[in-house]
Amino acid sequence: MRAGLAALAGIAVALAACGPVSVEQAERECLERARGTVHPRGTVALGGSTTGAVARVDLDVSSDFLAGRDPSAVYEGCVIRKTGLAPRQPLYMIPDWKG
């Protein structure tokens, strides 16, 4: 009996995690996705140790960038998919948007 209740509680938690998010949260997440349409992002790290030089490169290239998608369309579509609602303001009006 207890195992069954624990399983039902686990399923309920998992389903709740799949539900829609707030418009504010979706806008934050989708802003990052829109930034990925403008240019690849990444980091370069150089250093040294007693065993020699060390270098690391991380590069993130989104499929939206490769497809040449419009950042505004990506942003708006992303928010709508996550919430079922349109963004509160267009991408170009967001203060920290540097597109």
C-alpha positions as CSV (number, residue, x, y, z in Angstrom):
1,M,0.0,0.0,0.0
2,R,2.7,2.5,1.0
3,A,4.8,1.6,-2.1
4,G,1.8,2.4,-4.3
5,L,1.2,5.7,-2.6
6,A,4.9,6.6,-3.0
7,A,4.8,5.7,-6.7
8,L,1.7,7.9,-7.2
9,A,3.3,10.8,-5.4
10,G,6.4,10.4,-7.6
11,I,4.3,10.4,-10.7
12,A,2.4,13.5,-9.5
13,V,5.7,15.4,-8.9
14,A,7.0,14.4,-12.4
15,L,3.8,15.5,-14.1
16,A,3.8,18.9,-12.3
17,A,7.4,19.5,-13.5
18,C,6.1,19.1,-17.1
19,G,3.4,21.8,-16.7
20,P,3.5,25.3,-18.1
21,V,5.9,27.9,-16.7
22,S,5.2,31.5,-15.9
23,V,5.5,34.0,-18.7
24,E,8.4,35.7,-16.8
25,Q,10.4,32.5,-16.6
26,A,9.7,31.6,-20.2
27,E,10.8,35.0,-21.3
28,R,14.1,34.6,-19.5
29,E,14.7,31.1,-20.9
30,C,13.6,32.1,-24.4
31,L,15.8,35.2,-24.4
32,E,18.9,32.9,-24.0
33,R,17.6,30.9,-26.9
34,A,17.2,34.0,-29.1
35,R,20.7,35.0,-28.2
36,G,21.9,31.7,-29.7
37,T,20.4,32.7,-33.1
38,V,22.7,35.7,-33.4
39,H,26.1,34.2,-33.1
40,P,27.9,31.1,-31.6
41,R,28.9,31.4,-28.0
42,G,31.8,29.9,-26.2
43,T,34.8,30.2,-24.0
44,V,38.6,29.8,-24.3
45,A,40.8,29.0,-21.3
46,L,44.6,29.0,-21.4
47,G,46.8,28.1,-18.5
48,G,49.9,26.4,-17.4
49,S,50.9,23.8,-14.8
50,T,54.0,21.9,-13.8
51,T,53.3,19.4,-16.5
52,G,53.0,22.0,-19.3
53,A,50.5,24.2,-21.1
54,V,46.8,23.6,-20.8
55,A,44.1,24.9,-23.3
56,R,40.4,24.4,-23.4
57,V,37.8,25.6,-25.9
58,D,34.0,25.3,-25.5
59,L,31.9,26.3,-28.4
60,D,28.0,26.4,-28.5
61,V,26.4,26.7,-31.9
62,S,22.6,26.5,-31.9
63,S,20.6,24.9,-34.7
64,D,18.6,28.2,-34.9
65,F,21.9,30.0,-35.8
66,L,22.8,27.4,-38.4
67,A,19.3,27.7,-39.9
68,G,19.5,31.5,-40.0
69,R,16.3,31.9,-38.0
70,D,15.0,35.3,-37.0
71,P,15.7,36.0,-33.2
72,S,12.3,37.6,-32.7
73,A,10.4,34.7,-34.2
74,V,12.5,32.2,-32.1
75,Y,11.8,34.2,-28.9
76,E,8.1,34.6,-29.5
77,G,7.5,31.0,-30.6
78,C,9.5,29.7,-27.6
79,V,7.4,31.8,-25.1
80,I,4.2,30.6,-26.7
81,R,5.2,27.0,-26.7
82,K,6.2,27.2,-23.0
83,T,3.2,29.1,-21.7
84,G,0.5,29.2,-24.3
85,L,0.7,33.0,-24.1
86,A,2.5,35.7,-26.1
87,P,5.5,37.5,-24.6
88,R,4.6,40.6,-22.6
89,Q,6.9,42.7,-24.9
90,P,8.7,42.1,-28.2
91,L,12.3,41.1,-28.2
92,Y,13.7,44.4,-29.5
93,M,12.1,46.2,-26.5
94,I,13.9,44.1,-23.9
95,P,16.6,46.3,-22.3
96,D,19.3,43.7,-22.1
97,W,18.7,42.4,-25.7
98,K,21.8,42.9,-27.8
99,G,20.9,41.5,-31.1
